């Protein structure tokens, strides 16, 4: 049986609900609350006899690794030497914070992670390409390109200088007068403490050119959210939080996913298959599969049609058969 997945219609699940991000209980480490990307999809299958089926289900992606970007008015050669120490400092800072140690501020409502992996990786890059740096990280290999691709949002979550991807633009040099710090984190509720940890770290760093100060540019909310909530213009230049909708926007931009994009999965990559009660009680139970985000394969509908075994829908969700 060959299967592929298409995104459910917005008119059925509501705007902003086709792909969403939120903090949920880990499917295996049940003591942990982690960030999870949920895709509401339709599973299309065909049997050897030629019978076609379509079933609503959920794909939940682990290890999505959204990225918080900070800027420092110091050259890359100075900041980069602190990359590994910053990574360790942030995780230790959050660990103390959730254990109730007096690190400043009130205790959060979120529970601590048993593995203390609040920040998955830290990467420092030169910032002489501000337009590029604002959307893409050193883990990205460039925007778009191939029409069939795996999701790169969680690649090389272990960190380090060789943390996957092809690096920043080749025109970037170490002579830049400023740097960007890209922090791949687990859940959005930790971001205020992560930013606080970074400020504490760079206040303590000795630098021959004076104190290093890190700033975090405010996020850009997707247009549909601004229209739906009639949000006033945000005049702040820096952020004080990270919203779940920003993570979804990052996923779409970094993966090239749009509303007519299809998904495929290797059965061997499914971490867990289960069922959850549907939001609409009358709909009963809905199938759910958990998969590492890096294992999710994106492809265009014309490629699925070219395989000949399944009739892929067009952009409006209508079969082209």
DOKELUM-998334 format. One record per residue (C-alpha): residue number from 1; residue in one letter; x, y, z. Coordinates in steps of 0.5 Angstrom, whole numbers, m for minus. Example, Ala and Ser with C-alpha at 12.3 -4.5 7.8 and 13.67 -1.06 7.14 Angstrom:
// residues 2
<k->1, r->A, xx->25, yy->m9, zz->16>
<k->2, r->S, xx->27, yy->m2, zz->14>
//
This chain:
// residues 321
<k->1, r->X, xx->0, yy->0, zz->0>
<k->2, r->X, xx->3, yy->7, zz->m2>
<k->3, r->X, xx->1, yy->13, zz->2>
<k->4, r->X, xx->2, yy->20, zz->2>
<k->5, r->X, xx->m1, yy->26, zz->6>
<k->6, r->X, xx->m4, yy->33, zz->4>
<k->7, r->X, xx->m6, yy->39, zz->9>
<k->8, r->X, xx->m13, yy->39, zz->11>
<k->9, r->X, xx->m17, yy->45, zz->9>
<k->10, r->X, xx->m17, yy->51, zz->13>
<k->11, r->X, xx->m25, yy->52, zz->12>
<k->12, r->X, xx->m26, yy->45, zz->16>
<k->13, r->X, xx->m20, yy->46, zz->22>
<k->14, r->X, xx->m20, yy->54, zz->22>
<k->15, r->X, xx->m15, yy->59, zz->20>
<k->16, r->X, xx->m8, yy->57, zz->24>
<k->17, r->X, xx->m10, yy->50, zz->26>
<k->18, r->X, xx->m7, yy->46, zz->19>
<k->19, r->X, xx->0, yy->47, zz->22>
<k->20, r->X, xx->1, yy->49, zz->29>
<k->21, r->X, xx->6, yy->49, zz->35>
<k->22, r->X, xx->5, yy->48, zz->42>
<k->23, r->X, xx->8, yy->45, zz->49>
<k->24, r->X, xx->5, yy->38, zz->50>
<k->25, r->X, xx->7, yy->32, zz->54>
<k->26, r->X, xx->13, yy->28, zz->51>
<k->27, r->X, xx->10, yy->22, zz->48>
<k->28, r->X, xx->16, yy->17, zz->51>
<k->29, r->X, xx->19, yy->22, zz->57>
<k->30, r->X, xx->12, yy->23, zz->60>
<k->31, r->X, xx->15, yy->27, zz->65>
<k->32, r->X, xx->17, yy->33, zz->60>
<k->33, r->X, xx->13, yy->38, zz->57>
<k->34, r->X, xx->16, yy->40, zz->50>
<k->35, r->X, xx->15, yy->43, zz->44>
<k->36, r->X, xx->11, yy->39, zz->38>
<k->37, r->X, xx->9, yy->41, zz->31>
<k->38, r->X, xx->2, yy->39, zz->30>
<k->39, r->X, xx->0, yy->38, zz->22>
<k->40, r->X, xx->m7, yy->36, zz->21>
<k->41, r->X, xx->m7, yy->32, zz->15>
<k->42, r->X, xx->m11, yy->27, zz->10>
<k->43, r->X, xx->m8, yy->21, zz->9>
<k->44, r->X, xx->m9, yy->18, zz->2>
<k->45, r->X, xx->m8, yy->11, zz->1>
<k->46, r->X, xx->m8, yy->6, zz->m5>
<k->47, r->X, xx->m9, yy->m2, zz->m5>
<k->48, r->X, xx->m6, yy->m6, zz->m10>
<k->49, r->X, xx->m13, yy->m7, zz->m12>
<k->50, r->X, xx->m13, yy->0, zz->m14>
<k->51, r->X, xx->m18, yy->2, zz->m8>
<k->52, r->X, xx->m17, yy->9, zz->m6>
<k->53, r->X, xx->m18, yy->11, zz->2>
<k->54, r->X, xx->m18, yy->18, zz->5>
<k->55, r->X, xx->m17, yy->19, zz->13>
<k->56, r->X, xx->m16, yy->25, zz->17>
<k->57, r->X, xx->m11, yy->24, zz->22>
<k->58, r->X, xx->m5, yy->28, zz->26>
<k->59, r->X, xx->2, yy->28, zz->25>
<k->60, r->X, xx->6, yy->31, zz->31>
<k->61, r->X, xx->13, yy->33, zz->30>
<k->62, r->X, xx->19, yy->32, zz->35>
<k->63, r->X, xx->25, yy->36, zz->35>
<k->64, r->X, xx->23, yy->42, zz->31>
<k->65, r->X, xx->28, yy->46, zz->34>
<k->66, r->X, xx->25, yy->53, zz->33>
<k->67, r->X, xx->31, yy->59, zz->33>
<k->68, r->X, xx->32, yy->65, zz->37>
<k->69, r->X, xx->36, yy->70, zz->34>
<k->70, r->X, xx->40, yy->75, zz->38>
<k->71, r->X, xx->45, yy->81, zz->35>
<k->72, r->X, xx->52, yy->83, zz->39>
<k->73, r->X, xx->56, yy->89, zz->37>
<k->74, r->X, xx->62, yy->85, zz->37>
<k->75, r->X, xx->66, yy->82, zz->31>
<k->76, r->X, xx->65, yy->74, zz->30>
<k->77, r->X, xx->72, yy->73, zz->32>
<k->78, r->X, xx->71, yy->75, zz->39>
<k->79, r->X, xx->64, yy->72, zz->40>
<k->80, r->X, xx->65, yy->66, zz->37>
<k->81, r->X, xx->70, yy->63, zz->42>
<k->82, r->X, xx->64, yy->64, zz->47>
<k->83, r->X, xx->59, yy->59, zz->43>
<k->84, r->X, xx->60, yy->53, zz->47>
<k->85, r->X, xx->61, yy->56, zz->54>
<k->86, r->X, xx->54, yy->60, zz->52>
<k->87, r->X, xx->51, yy->54, zz->50>
<k->88, r->X, xx->52, yy->50, zz->57>
<k->89, r->X, xx->51, yy->57, zz->61>
<k->90, r->X, xx->44, yy->57, zz->58>
<k->91, r->X, xx->42, yy->50, zz->60>
<k->92, r->X, xx->45, yy->51, zz->67>
<k->93, r->X, xx->41, yy->57, zz->68>
<k->94, r->X, xx->35, yy->54, zz->66>
<k->95, r->X, xx->36, yy->48, zz->70>
<k->96, r->X, xx->37, yy->52, zz->76>
<k->97, r->X, xx->31, yy->57, zz->75>
<k->98, r->X, xx->26, yy->51, zz->75>
<k->99, r->X, xx->29, yy->48, zz->81>
<k->100, r->X, xx->28, yy->54, zz->85>
<k->101, r->X, xx->35, yy->57, zz->85>
<k->102, r->X, xx->35, yy->65, zz->86>
<k->103, r->X, xx->37, yy->67, zz->79>
<k->104, r->X, xx->32, yy->72, zz->79>
<k->105, r->X, xx->25, yy->73, zz->77>
<k->106, r->X, xx->19, yy->69, zz->79>
<k->107, r->X, xx->19, yy->62, zz->78>
<k->108, r->X, xx->15, yy->60, zz->72>
<k->109, r->X, xx->9, yy->55, zz->71>
<k->110, r->X, xx->13, yy->51, zz->66>
<k->111, r->X, xx->16, yy->44, zz->69>
<k->112, r->X, xx->23, yy->43, zz->68>
<k->113, r->X, xx->26, yy->38, zz->63>
<k->114, r->X, xx->29, yy->31, zz->66>
<k->115, r->X, xx->34, yy->32, zz->61>
<k->116, r->X, xx->35, yy->39, zz->62>
<k->117, r->X, xx->36, yy->40, zz->54>
<k->118, r->X, xx->32, yy->47, zz->54>
<k->119, r->X, xx->37, yy->49, zz->49>
<k->120, r->X, xx->39, yy->44, zz->43>
<k->121, r->X, xx->44, yy->48, zz->40>
<k->122, r->X, xx->48, yy->55, zz->39>
<k->123, r->X, xx->51, yy->58, zz->33>
<k->124, r->X, xx->55, yy->64, zz->32>
<k->125, r->X, xx->55, yy->67, zz->25>
<k->126, r->X, xx->58, yy->74, zz->22>
<k->127, r->X, xx->52, yy->79, zz->21>
<k->128, r->X, xx->54, yy->83, zz->15>
<k->129, r->X, xx->48, yy->80, zz->11>
<k->130, r->X, xx->43, yy->83, zz->16>
<k->131, r->X, xx->37, yy->81, zz->11>
<k->132, r->X, xx->39, yy->74, zz->10>
<k->133, r->X, xx->41, yy->73, zz->18>
<k->134, r->X, xx->34, yy->75, zz->20>
<k->135, r->X, xx->30, yy->69, zz->17>
<k->136, r->X, xx->35, yy->64, zz->16>
<k->137, r->X, xx->40, yy->61, zz->21>
<k->138, r->X, xx->47, yy->57, zz->20>
<k->139, r->X, xx->44, yy->51, zz->20>
<k->140, r->X, xx->40, yy->52, zz->14>
<k->141, r->X, xx->43, yy->50, zz->7>
<k->142, r->X, xx->39, yy->56, zz->3>
<k->143, r->X, xx->32, yy->57, zz->2>
<k->144, r->X, xx->28, yy->53, zz->m3>
<k->145, r->X, xx->31, yy->50, zz->m9>
<k->146, r->X, xx->29, yy->42, zz->m9>
<k->147, r->X, xx->22, yy->41, zz->m10>
<k->148, r->X, xx->23, yy->35, zz->m6>
<k->149, r->X, xx->26, yy->36, zz->1>
<k->150, r->X, xx->27, yy->33, zz->8>
<k->151, r->X, xx->25, yy->38, zz->13>
<k->152, r->X, xx->31, yy->42, zz->16>
<k->153, r->X, xx->29, yy->45, zz->22>
<k->154, r->X, xx->31, yy->40, zz->27>
<k->155, r->X, xx->38, yy->37, zz->23>
<k->156, r->X, xx->44, yy->37, zz->28>
<k->157, r->X, xx->40, yy->39, zz->34>
<k->158, r->X, xx->47, yy->37, zz->38>
<k->159, r->X, xx->50, yy->43, zz->36>
<k->160, r->X, xx->57, yy->45, zz->35>
<k->161, r->X, xx->61, yy->49, zz->30>
<k->162, r->X, xx->59, yy->43, zz->25>
<k->163, r->X, xx->52, yy->43, zz->26>
<k->164, r->X, xx->49, yy->41, zz->19>
<k->165, r->X, xx->47, yy->45, zz->14>
<k->166, r->X, xx->52, yy->49, zz->9>
<k->167, r->X, xx->53, yy->55, zz->13>
<k->168, r->X, xx->52, yy->62, zz->12>
<k->169, r->X, xx->52, yy->66, zz->6>
<k->170, r->X, xx->59, yy->65, zz->3>
<k->171, r->X, xx->60, yy->73, zz->3>
<k->172, r->X, xx->60, yy->73, zz->10>
<k->173, r->X, xx->67, yy->74, zz->13>
<k->174, r->X, xx->70, yy->75, zz->20>
<k->175, r->X, xx->71, yy->82, zz->19>
<k->176, r->X, xx->64, yy->84, zz->21>
<k->177, r->X, xx->63, yy->89, zz->26>
<k->178, r->X, xx->57, yy->85, zz->29>
<k->179, r->X, xx->55, yy->78, zz->30>
<k->180, r->X, xx->49, yy->74, zz->31>
<k->181, r->X, xx->47, yy->69, zz->36>
<k->182, r->X, xx->42, yy->63, zz->33>
<k->183, r->X, xx->39, yy->59, zz->39>
<k->184, r->X, xx->36, yy->53, zz->37>
<k->185, r->X, xx->31, yy->52, zz->43>
<k->186, r->X, xx->25, yy->47, zz->45>
<k->187, r->X, xx->19, yy->50, zz->48>
<k->188, r->X, xx->17, yy->58, zz->47>
<k->189, r->X, xx->16, yy->58, zz->55>
<k->190, r->X, xx->23, yy->58, zz->56>
<k->191, r->X, xx->25, yy->64, zz->51>
<k->192, r->X, xx->24, yy->70, zz->57>
<k->193, r->X, xx->29, yy->66, zz->61>
<k->194, r->X, xx->34, yy->64, zz->55>
<k->195, r->X, xx->34, yy->71, zz->54>
<k->196, r->X, xx->36, yy->73, zz->61>
<k->197, r->X, xx->41, yy->68, zz->61>
<k->198, r->X, xx->44, yy->71, zz->55>
<k->199, r->X, xx->45, yy->78, zz->58>
<k->200, r->X, xx->48, yy->75, zz->64>
<k->201, r->X, xx->53, yy->71, zz->61>
<k->202, r->X, xx->55, yy->77, zz->56>
<k->203, r->X, xx->55, yy->82, zz->62>
<k->204, r->X, xx->60, yy->77, zz->65>
<k->205, r->X, xx->65, yy->76, zz->59>
<k->206, r->X, xx->71, yy->80, zz->59>
<k->207, r->X, xx->72, yy->84, zz->52>
<k->208, r->X, xx->78, yy->88, zz->51>
<k->209, r->X, xx->73, yy->93, zz->47>
<k->210, r->X, xx->68, yy->94, zz->52>
<k->211, r->X, xx->62, yy->90, zz->55>
<k->212, r->X, xx->58, yy->85, zz->50>
<k->213, r->X, xx->51, yy->87, zz->50>
<k->214, r->X, xx->46, yy->82, zz->46>
<k->215, r->X, xx->39, yy->84, zz->44>
<k->216, r->X, xx->34, yy->80, zz->41>
<k->217, r->X, xx->30, yy->83, zz->35>
<k->218, r->X, xx->22, yy->83, zz->36>
<k->219, r->X, xx->19, yy->77, zz->32>
<k->220, r->X, xx->15, yy->78, zz->26>
<k->221, r->X, xx->8, yy->75, zz->26>
<k->222, r->X, xx->4, yy->72, zz->20>
<k->223, r->X, xx->0, yy->77, zz->17>
<k->224, r->X, xx->m6, yy->72, zz->18>
<k->225, r->X, xx->m5, yy->73, zz->25>
<k->226, r->X, xx->m5, yy->80, zz->25>
<k->227, r->X, xx->m11, yy->81, zz->21>
<k->228, r->X, xx->m15, yy->76, zz->25>
<k->229, r->X, xx->m13, yy->79, zz->32>
<k->230, r->X, xx->m13, yy->86, zz->29>
<k->231, r->X, xx->m6, yy->87, zz->32>
<k->232, r->X, xx->m4, yy->94, zz->33>
<k->233, r->X, xx->3, yy->96, zz->30>
<k->234, r->X, xx->9, yy->94, zz->35>
<k->235, r->X, xx->14, yy->99, zz->35>
<k->236, r->X, xx->18, yy->95, zz->40>
<k->237, r->X, xx->25, yy->94, zz->37>
<k->238, r->X, xx->26, yy->88, zz->41>
<k->239, r->X, xx->22, yy->82, zz->44>
<k->240, r->X, xx->20, yy->80, zz->50>
<k->241, r->X, xx->17, yy->73, zz->48>
<k->242, r->X, xx->17, yy->68, zz->43>
<k->243, r->X, xx->10, yy->66, zz->40>
<k->244, r->X, xx->8, yy->59, zz->38>
<k->245, r->X, xx->5, yy->62, zz->31>
<k->246, r->X, xx->12, yy->65, zz->30>
<k->247, r->X, xx->15, yy->58, zz->30>
<k->248, r->X, xx->10, yy->55, zz->25>
<k->249, r->X, xx->12, yy->61, zz->20>
<k->250, r->X, xx->19, yy->59, zz->21>
<k->251, r->X, xx->17, yy->52, zz->19>
<k->252, r->X, xx->14, yy->54, zz->13>
<k->253, r->X, xx->20, yy->59, zz->11>
<k->254, r->X, xx->25, yy->55, zz->12>
<k->255, r->X, xx->22, yy->48, zz->9>
<k->256, r->X, xx->19, yy->52, zz->4>
<k->257, r->X, xx->12, yy->49, zz->6>
<k->258, r->X, xx->6, yy->52, zz->3>
<k->259, r->X, xx->m2, yy->50, zz->3>
<k->260, r->X, xx->m1, yy->45, zz->m3>
<k->261, r->X, xx->5, yy->41, zz->m1>
<k->262, r->X, xx->4, yy->34, zz->1>
<k->263, r->X, xx->8, yy->30, zz->6>
<k->264, r->X, xx->11, yy->23, zz->6>
<k->265, r->X, xx->13, yy->18, zz->11>
<k->266, r->X, xx->18, yy->12, zz->12>
<k->267, r->X, xx->14, yy->7, zz->16>
<k->268, r->X, xx->21, yy->6, zz->19>
<k->269, r->X, xx->21, yy->13, zz->22>
<k->270, r->X, xx->15, yy->13, zz->26>
<k->271, r->X, xx->16, yy->13, zz->33>
<k->272, r->X, xx->9, yy->12, zz->36>
<k->273, r->X, xx->3, yy->11, zz->33>
<k->274, r->X, xx->m3, yy->12, zz->37>
<k->275, r->X, xx->m10, yy->15, zz->37>
<k->276, r->X, xx->m13, yy->21, zz->41>
<k->277, r->X, xx->m20, yy->24, zz->42>
<k->278, r->X, xx->m22, yy->29, zz->36>
<k->279, r->X, xx->m23, yy->36, zz->38>
<k->280, r->X, xx->m30, yy->35, zz->36>
<k->281, r->X, xx->m33, yy->29, zz->41>
<k->282, r->X, xx->m38, yy->27, zz->35>
<k->283, r->X, xx->m32, yy->25, zz->31>
<k->284, r->X, xx->m29, yy->20, zz->36>
<k->285, r->X, xx->m22, yy->18, zz->36>
<k->286, r->X, xx->m17, yy->20, zz->31>
<k->287, r->X, xx->m10, yy->17, zz->29>
<k->288, r->X, xx->m4, yy->20, zz->31>
<k->289, r->X, xx->3, yy->19, zz->29>
<k->290, r->X, xx->10, yy->22, zz->32>
<k->291, r->X, xx->16, yy->23, zz->28>
<k->292, r->X, xx->22, yy->27, zz->28>
<k->293, r->X, xx->21, yy->33, zz->24>
<k->294, r->X, xx->28, yy->31, zz->20>
<k->295, r->X, xx->24, yy->25, zz->18>
<k->296, r->X, xx->18, yy->29, zz->15>
<k->297, r->X, xx->19, yy->29, zz->7>
<k->298, r->X, xx->16, yy->35, zz->3>
<k->299, r->X, xx->14, yy->34, zz->m4>
<k->300, r->X, xx->9, yy->37, zz->m9>
<k->301, r->X, xx->3, yy->34, zz->m12>
<k->302, r->X, xx->5, yy->34, zz->m19>
<k->303, r->X, xx->11, yy->29, zz->m16>
<k->304, r->X, xx->6, yy->25, zz->m13>
<k->305, r->X, xx->2, yy->24, zz->m19>
<k->306, r->X, xx->8, yy->23, zz->m23>
<k->307, r->X, xx->9, yy->16, zz->m19>
<k->308, r->X, xx->2, yy->14, zz->m22>
<k->309, r->X, xx->0, yy->10, zz->m16>
<k->310, r->X, xx->m4, yy->15, zz->m13>
<k->311, r->X, xx->m9, yy->21, zz->m15>
<k->312, r->X, xx->m6, yy->27, zz->m12>
<k->313, r->X, xx->m11, yy->33, zz->m11>
<k->314, r->X, xx->m9, yy->40, zz->m13>
<k->315, r->X, xx->m8, yy->46, zz->m9>
<k->316, r->X, xx->m16, yy->46, zz->m8>
<k->317, r->X, xx->m16, yy->39, zz->m5>
<k->318, r->X, xx->m20, yy->36, zz->m11>
<k->319, r->X, xx->m17, yy->30, zz->m14>
<k->320, r->X, xx->m14, yy->31, zz->m21>
<k->321, r->X, xx->m16, yy->24, zz->m23>
//
